[in-house]
């Protein structure tokens, strides 16, 4: 059994991660760290898991007693802790913040988008930086084009995510009331995921230097994200469809669909659905995914499966919530 520990165990993403790990056939969740909730049952903070776990939150982190560490801290906290801690050399780590996503030579984390770096993760990686949620959807929508050197004009993105947002902290009742029946812009044209998106695309198409115009929004729904992406494209739709089908043929969670997908097609799953269409010489891509699973906890478990040589679908055969 893979023994797992979680740092920062009280946010949205941590709750989903706990749910996945306690039901994973090859994992024993050993401890969940949260000084704020030390001594409380996990089910007192993350409802819906009664009868599945009797663990309590702890304020101690026993790194010597686990095989993999998941860091669910807000941005900035993980790097300060991990760089200062004495960690076993064999300990595998998956960080869900953006602290290690840019591969700048200052760390040894691999960018953890399996559809881009699966070979690197499987072949000896020990530390993985989980991608951002918006970045995951946008990169999956664009990687086949980058591989075929077809990103040569400005890319325009409009995307909306649930109010679970960064998935790090839970929403308070006051915040929930504000988000209901509301839509708001979120860091337009200057979102923090843009550097990792460009890093992923240039890994496959080094000549890509066109602008990426990104308008992110928060919606009035709890979870899920929908991105629409368009650019000038002189390649026919049938050829583009073949390019995408070939790229994702041996990947388990990304699918090309014939109709424009809805959020409810993917909420509560680790899937990303992509739809392609041509409009007046432009390629329009619609991408939908669950921001807390495909964009956070589900992708972390996907990466864990790869790190330990498991089939990537183990523990992630989840069914969408369509009602």
C-alpha positions as CSV (number, residue, x, y, z in Angstrom):
1,X,0.0,0.0,0.0
2,X,1.1,3.6,-0.7
3,X,1.1,5.6,2.5
4,X,0.0,9.1,2.0
5,X,0.1,12.3,4.0
6,X,-1.6,15.7,3.3
7,X,-0.4,19.1,4.3
8,X,-3.1,21.8,4.4
9,X,-6.0,19.5,4.7
10,X,-9.0,21.8,5.1
11,X,-9.7,23.4,1.7
12,X,-11.8,22.4,-1.2
13,X,-9.1,20.5,-3.0
14,X,-7.9,18.8,0.1
15,X,-11.5,17.6,0.8
16,X,-11.7,16.1,-2.7
17,X,-8.2,14.6,-2.4
18,X,-9.2,12.9,0.9
19,X,-12.3,11.5,-0.7
20,X,-10.3,10.0,-3.6
21,X,-7.5,8.6,-1.4
22,X,-9.7,6.9,1.2
23,X,-11.4,5.1,-1.7
24,X,-8.3,4.4,-3.7
25,X,-7.5,0.6,-3.6
26,X,-3.7,1.1,-3.4
27,X,-3.5,3.9,-0.8
28,X,-3.6,4.2,2.9
29,X,-4.2,7.8,4.0
30,X,-2.0,8.0,7.1
31,X,-2.4,11.6,8.3
32,X,-3.9,14.9,7.4
33,X,-2.2,18.0,8.7
34,X,-4.2,21.1,9.8
35,X,-3.2,22.9,13.1
36,X,-6.5,24.8,12.9
37,X,-8.6,21.7,13.1
38,X,-6.2,19.5,15.1
39,X,-8.1,16.7,16.9
40,X,-11.3,17.1,14.9
41,X,-12.6,14.3,12.8
42,X,-12.1,14.8,9.1
43,X,-15.8,14.4,8.6
44,X,-16.5,17.5,10.8
45,X,-14.8,19.6,8.2
46,X,-15.4,17.6,5.0
47,X,-18.9,16.3,5.2
48,X,-20.2,13.3,3.2
49,X,-17.4,10.8,4.2
50,X,-19.0,9.5,7.4
51,X,-18.4,5.7,7.7
52,X,-15.5,5.9,5.2
53,X,-12.8,7.4,7.5
54,X,-12.3,7.8,11.2
55,X,-9.1,9.9,10.9
56,X,-8.6,13.1,12.9
57,X,-6.6,16.1,11.8
58,X,-3.2,16.4,13.3
59,X,-0.7,19.2,13.9
60,X,2.3,16.9,13.4
61,X,3.8,15.9,10.0
62,X,5.5,12.6,10.1
63,X,7.4,12.6,6.8
64,X,9.3,9.3,7.7
65,X,6.1,7.3,7.8
66,X,4.7,8.0,4.3
67,X,5.6,7.3,0.7
68,X,3.9,10.4,-0.8
69,X,3.2,13.9,0.4
70,X,0.5,16.1,-1.0
71,X,0.8,19.8,-0.3
72,X,-2.5,21.7,-0.5
73,X,-1.2,24.9,0.9
74,X,-1.9,28.4,-0.7
75,X,0.7,29.7,-3.0
76,X,4.0,30.6,-1.3
77,X,3.6,28.4,1.7
78,X,4.7,25.0,0.2
79,X,8.0,26.3,-1.0
80,X,8.9,27.9,2.3
81,X,8.1,24.7,4.1
82,X,9.6,22.1,1.7
83,X,12.8,24.0,1.1
84,X,13.4,24.2,4.9
85,X,12.2,20.7,5.9
86,X,14.4,17.6,6.2
87,X,12.6,15.2,4.0
88,X,13.5,11.5,3.3
89,X,15.2,11.2,-0.1
90,X,12.7,8.5,-1.2
91,X,9.6,10.7,-0.4
92,X,7.6,11.6,-3.4
93,X,5.8,15.0,-3.4
94,X,2.9,16.5,-5.3
95,X,2.5,20.2,-4.7
96,X,-0.8,21.7,-5.7
97,X,0.2,25.4,-5.5
98,X,2.0,27.3,-8.2
99,X,5.3,27.4,-6.3
100,X,7.1,25.0,-8.5
101,X,5.2,25.0,-11.8
102,X,7.7,27.1,-13.7
103,X,10.8,25.0,-14.5
104,X,13.4,27.6,-14.0
105,X,16.3,25.6,-12.7
106,X,15.8,26.4,-9.1
107,X,14.0,23.1,-8.2
108,X,13.6,19.5,-9.5
109,X,9.8,19.4,-9.7
110,X,8.3,18.2,-13.0
111,X,5.3,20.1,-14.4
112,X,2.5,17.6,-13.8
113,X,0.2,17.7,-16.8
114,X,0.3,14.0,-17.8
115,X,-0.8,14.7,-21.3
116,X,2.4,16.7,-21.7
117,X,4.9,15.1,-19.4
118,X,3.7,11.6,-18.7
119,X,7.0,10.0,-19.8
120,X,9.0,12.3,-17.5
121,X,6.7,11.6,-14.6
122,X,6.9,7.8,-15.1
123,X,10.6,7.6,-15.8
124,X,12.1,8.6,-12.4
125,X,10.4,11.8,-11.3
126,X,9.9,12.1,-7.5
127,X,8.4,15.6,-7.3
128,X,5.5,16.9,-9.3
129,X,4.0,20.4,-9.5
130,X,0.3,20.1,-10.2
131,X,-0.9,22.5,-12.9
132,X,-3.4,25.2,-12.3
133,X,-7.1,24.6,-13.1
134,X,-7.5,27.2,-15.9
135,X,-4.1,26.2,-17.2
136,X,-5.1,22.6,-17.4
137,X,-8.2,23.3,-19.6
138,X,-6.4,25.7,-21.8
139,X,-3.3,23.6,-22.3
140,X,-5.3,20.5,-23.1
141,X,-7.2,22.5,-25.7
142,X,-4.0,23.8,-27.4
143,X,-1.3,21.1,-27.0
144,X,-2.2,19.2,-30.2
145,X,-1.9,22.4,-32.2
146,X,1.5,23.2,-30.6
147,X,2.8,19.7,-31.3
148,X,1.9,20.2,-35.0
149,X,3.4,23.8,-35.0
150,X,0.0,25.4,-35.7
151,X,0.1,28.1,-33.1
152,X,1.2,31.1,-35.1
153,X,-1.5,33.7,-34.5
154,X,-2.8,35.4,-31.3
155,X,-4.8,33.1,-29.0
156,X,-8.0,34.5,-27.4
157,X,-9.4,32.8,-24.3
158,X,-12.5,33.5,-22.3
159,X,-13.0,31.1,-19.4
160,X,-15.4,30.8,-16.4
161,X,-14.9,28.7,-13.2
162,X,-17.0,27.9,-10.2
163,X,-16.7,29.9,-7.1
164,X,-14.5,27.2,-5.5
165,X,-11.9,29.1,-7.5
166,X,-8.4,28.3,-6.4
167,X,-9.7,25.2,-4.5
168,X,-7.4,26.0,-1.5
169,X,-9.8,27.6,0.9
170,X,-13.5,26.9,1.6
171,X,-16.1,29.5,0.9
172,X,-17.7,31.2,4.0
173,X,-21.5,31.7,4.1
174,X,-21.1,35.4,3.4
175,X,-18.9,34.7,0.3
176,X,-21.4,32.0,-0.8
177,X,-24.2,34.5,-0.7
178,X,-22.1,37.0,-2.7
179,X,-21.3,34.4,-5.4
180,X,-24.9,33.3,-5.8
181,X,-26.5,34.8,-9.0
182,X,-23.3,36.7,-9.7
183,X,-20.4,36.7,-12.3
184,X,-17.2,38.6,-11.8
185,X,-13.9,39.1,-13.7
186,X,-10.8,37.6,-12.2
187,X,-7.4,39.1,-13.2
188,X,-8.2,39.8,-16.9
189,X,-5.3,39.7,-19.3
190,X,-2.8,39.2,-16.3
191,X,-3.8,35.9,-14.8
192,X,-1.1,34.0,-12.9
193,X,-1.6,30.8,-15.0
194,X,-0.4,32.5,-18.2
195,X,3.3,31.8,-17.6
196,X,2.7,28.0,-17.2
197,X,0.4,28.0,-20.2
198,X,3.1,29.5,-22.4
199,X,5.8,27.2,-20.8
200,X,3.7,24.1,-21.8
201,X,3.0,25.3,-25.3
202,X,6.6,26.3,-26.1
203,X,7.7,22.9,-24.8
204,X,6.1,21.5,-28.0
205,X,6.4,24.5,-30.3
206,X,9.5,26.5,-29.4
207,X,8.7,29.1,-32.0
208,X,5.4,30.1,-30.4
209,X,5.6,33.7,-29.4
210,X,2.1,35.1,-30.3
211,X,0.1,36.9,-27.7
212,X,-2.3,35.0,-25.4
213,X,-5.3,37.2,-24.5
214,X,-7.0,35.6,-21.4
215,X,-10.2,36.8,-19.8
216,X,-11.0,34.6,-16.7
217,X,-14.3,34.9,-14.8
218,X,-15.9,33.4,-11.7
219,X,-19.5,32.2,-12.0
220,X,-22.4,31.6,-9.6
221,X,-22.0,27.8,-9.7
222,X,-19.8,25.8,-7.2
223,X,-17.5,23.8,-9.4
224,X,-16.5,23.2,-13.0
225,X,-14.9,25.4,-15.6
226,X,-15.6,26.2,-19.3
227,X,-13.1,27.8,-21.6
228,X,-13.7,29.0,-25.1
229,X,-10.6,29.6,-27.2
230,X,-10.3,30.9,-30.7
231,X,-7.6,31.9,-33.2
232,X,-7.1,32.2,-37.0
233,X,-6.6,28.8,-38.5
234,X,-6.2,27.9,-42.2
235,X,-6.3,24.1,-41.6
236,X,-9.5,22.2,-42.3
237,X,-11.7,20.9,-39.5
238,X,-11.4,17.2,-40.5
239,X,-7.6,17.5,-40.4
240,X,-7.7,19.3,-37.0
241,X,-10.0,16.6,-35.6
242,X,-7.6,13.9,-36.7
243,X,-4.7,15.8,-35.1
244,X,-6.5,16.0,-31.8
245,X,-7.7,12.4,-31.9
246,X,-4.1,11.2,-32.6
247,X,-2.7,13.3,-29.7
248,X,-5.1,12.0,-27.1
249,X,-5.5,8.4,-28.4
250,X,-3.4,6.9,-25.6
251,X,-4.5,9.2,-22.8
252,X,-7.3,8.3,-20.4
253,X,-9.2,11.4,-19.5
254,X,-9.3,13.8,-22.5
255,X,-11.9,13.3,-25.2
256,X,-12.9,15.0,-28.4
257,X,-16.7,15.3,-28.7
258,X,-19.1,16.1,-31.5
259,X,-21.3,18.6,-29.6
260,X,-20.5,21.6,-27.5
261,X,-20.1,20.1,-24.0
262,X,-21.8,21.4,-20.8
263,X,-20.3,21.7,-17.4
264,X,-22.5,18.9,-16.1
265,X,-20.9,16.5,-18.5
266,X,-17.7,16.6,-16.4
267,X,-18.5,17.8,-12.9
268,X,-17.4,15.1,-10.4
269,X,-15.0,13.5,-12.9
270,X,-11.4,13.7,-14.0
271,X,-12.4,14.2,-17.6
272,X,-11.7,17.1,-20.0
273,X,-14.0,17.3,-23.0
274,X,-13.0,19.2,-26.1
275,X,-15.1,20.4,-29.0
276,X,-13.7,21.9,-32.2
277,X,-15.5,24.0,-34.8
278,X,-14.6,26.4,-37.6
279,X,-16.3,29.8,-37.8
280,X,-15.3,32.3,-40.5
281,X,-11.7,31.1,-40.8
282,X,-11.2,30.8,-37.1
283,X,-10.9,27.6,-35.0
284,X,-13.1,27.7,-31.9
285,X,-12.3,25.2,-29.1
286,X,-14.6,24.6,-26.2
287,X,-13.1,22.9,-23.2
288,X,-14.9,21.8,-20.0
289,X,-13.5,20.2,-16.9
290,X,-14.0,20.0,-13.1
291,X,-11.7,22.6,-11.6
292,X,-11.4,20.8,-8.2
293,X,-10.9,17.3,-9.7
294,X,-9.3,17.6,-13.2
295,X,-7.9,20.9,-12.2
296,X,-6.6,19.9,-8.8
297,X,-7.2,16.8,-6.7
298,X,-8.0,14.3,-9.5
299,X,-5.0,15.4,-11.4
300,X,-2.9,14.9,-8.3
301,X,-4.1,11.4,-7.9
302,X,-3.5,10.8,-11.6
303,X,0.1,12.0,-11.1
304,X,0.5,9.7,-8.0
305,X,-0.7,6.7,-10.1
306,X,2.0,7.5,-12.6
307,X,4.7,8.0,-10.0
308,X,4.0,4.6,-8.5
309,X,3.6,2.7,-11.8
310,X,-0.2,2.2,-11.4
311,X,-2.7,2.4,-14.3
312,X,-3.6,6.1,-14.5
313,X,-7.3,5.5,-14.1
314,X,-7.1,3.7,-10.8
315,X,-9.2,5.4,-8.2
316,X,-10.5,7.9,-10.8
317,X,-13.4,6.0,-12.4
318,X,-15.9,8.7,-11.4
319,X,-19.3,9.4,-12.7
320,X,-20.5,12.9,-13.6
321,X,-23.3,14.6,-11.7
322,X,-25.9,15.6,-14.2
323,X,-28.8,16.6,-12.0
